[in-house]
Amino acid sequence: MKKTLLSIAATLILFFPLSANAAKTVKIGFINSITGKEAQIGENLTNGAAMAVEDMTAKGYSVTVVKEDDGGDPKNALAAYEKLVTRDGVIGVVGPYTSGSANVVASRADQYNVPLLVPAAAKEEITMKGYKNVFRLNAPANVYSQVLMKAVAAYKPKTVAYVYAATDFGVSTVKTAQDNALAMGLKEVANEKYQQGQPDYRATLAKVKGTNPDLVFLVSYDADAILLMRQAKEIGLTPKAFLGAGAGYTTAQFAQQKDISNLVVSATQWTDDVNWPGAAEFSKRYKAKYGKEPSYHAACAYEAMRIMIETATKAENPASLRTALKAGSWNGIMGPVKFADQSGYTNQNNHPMLVQQIQNGTYETIYPAQFSKKQLVYPFRR
């Protein structure tokens, strides 16, 4: 009987070999804006990360994810990171989402020597301080404005107005947009910074309308993005192009507002029609699971969590994880990923950004040419 059982066990191992990943369980922290002003975008990150855990578990990886909600508050994010690394004993952390939160947490990562993998926060400073334990998957803020300006350059706009949230992401993105606009010979005719969550932006938008800009460059999170565009329509602000710097201009909720979102142009880290491995399949599975289109935030969180799980499983401690993240390279739904020191950045992935335009309620990639299936509609019309 004993020989029979051993024979059966050997046969099972032959046909169903034990995964090399199954022997070790890794504990990873995840900080995100689950509640608060950015909760809708945060939901995309939560969903993307959850899909990565499911996929990696199905491949035999064993992982425990400890989730922390920072509510979009940098103080909460720092407290969450300190809890994760000192009490929960995680080997690495994915997150946070907002630039303000990620920037504060990044400043402490070398103190605790636990790697932080930032999936979507864009402020340049996050990876420009030489931190050894901070890695960023997404392209930084300066690339948002670069691709947006390049997408409309052929139409020779002459003036630009800025409307943006008084956040780390907003201020940082507009600063680099100003540099890129200057290089293009664009004249700045308005610069309007606002506090998030206001009920009425019409006075601000009226100032912008009075300057008659060719381009209106916007940096907003989701609720503000919708309200700004609705009130822009109410007062008749009609530039030749609305340029949204990612964030609130790239969500399913924004695209659904067809009466105000049509023909808005936005920078994005990801679309589902690129030829990166698994991108289209990820989009299909996400829509089937959650009943809506994934934003680039979901894709960024998915790939960051996938990379963290894969790399952490092979690492023995945070120090060896840091070494492995620095030395590794990956290729998945965000394209080739390599954390390198370049152009003043440390551990920064050189990620190519895309430009999309909402056409008839659908996000269409319109730049760069190798990823584009549609042409930019210019000038903007209601």
C-alpha positions, 0 to 999 in steps of 0.5 A: 500500500505504501509503495502504491501511494509513493508511486501515485505521488511520483506520478502526480509530481511528474504530470503536475510539477511543483512550481519553483515559486510556490515554496516561498510566500512574500509579503508586499505592501500596497499604498493607494488612495482608496478613499478621498478626492482621488478615490475613483482613480485609486479604484483603477490602481486597486483593481489593476494590482488585484489582477496582478496578484491573481495572475501571479498566484495562478502561476504558482507565486505565493504572495500576501499583500498588505493594503493601506489607504492614504486617502491622498494625504501625504502624512497618511502615506508616510505613516502607512509606509512606516507601518508596513516596513516596521510592523508588517515586515514587508519586503517591498512596497508598491505605491502611493498614487499621488505625487504628493504622497509618493514624494514624501514616502520616497524621501524616507525609503533610504532611511528604512532600506525597503524598496518603493516601486512607484506605479503612476506618480509623476512629479520629477523630484521623486526619482531625481534625489538619488534615492537608492530604494525608490524605483518608478515605472511610469514616465515623469511629468515632463514627458506629459507636456512633451508628447502633448505639445508634439502631437499638436505642433504640426498645426502651429498653435501660437498661444497657450493658457494653463489651468491646473490644480495646486498639487505637486502633480499640477505644479510640476507638470505645468512647469515643464509644460511652460519649458516645452511651450517656450521651446515651441515658440508658444506665447503664454496668455493665462496661468490659472492655478486652483484649489481642488474641489471647488464648486465653481470654476467659471470665473477662472475659465472666463479669464482664460476665455478672455485671452482667446488661447489656441491651447488650453493645457489642463492638469486635474484629477477626475471630479475637477476634470469633469466640472471644468469641462462642463463649465467651459462649455457653459461659458463658451470657452472653445480653444483650438485644443484642450490638452489634458495632462493625464489623470482625470482626463483619461478615465472611463468616467470622463469619457462617458460625459460625451457632451463635454469630453468629445475631442479632448486630447490627453497624455497617457501612460498606456492604451489597450491598442499598443503592441505591448505583450498582453495589453489588449488581453488585459483590457478585455479581462479588466472590462469583463471583471469590473464592467468598465474600461481600465485607465492607464493607472490600472495598467501601471499598478498591474505591471508594478505589482507583477514586477514586485511579486516576481522579483521579491519572490527571488529575493531574500531580503529588502537589500537583495530585492533592491539589487534585483530591481536595479539589475532586472528587465521586464516586458509586459503590458507597459512595454519594456521596463528597465530601471536606469540612471539617466538624465538626472533620474535614478532608477527611472524607467524610460517609458514612452508616453502616448497621446489619445483623443476622445472621438465619439465617446472612445479613447483613440490613440493619435500619437506617436504614429507607430501606435496610432490608428486615428488622426487628431481632430483639430481644431476642437469643435463642439 
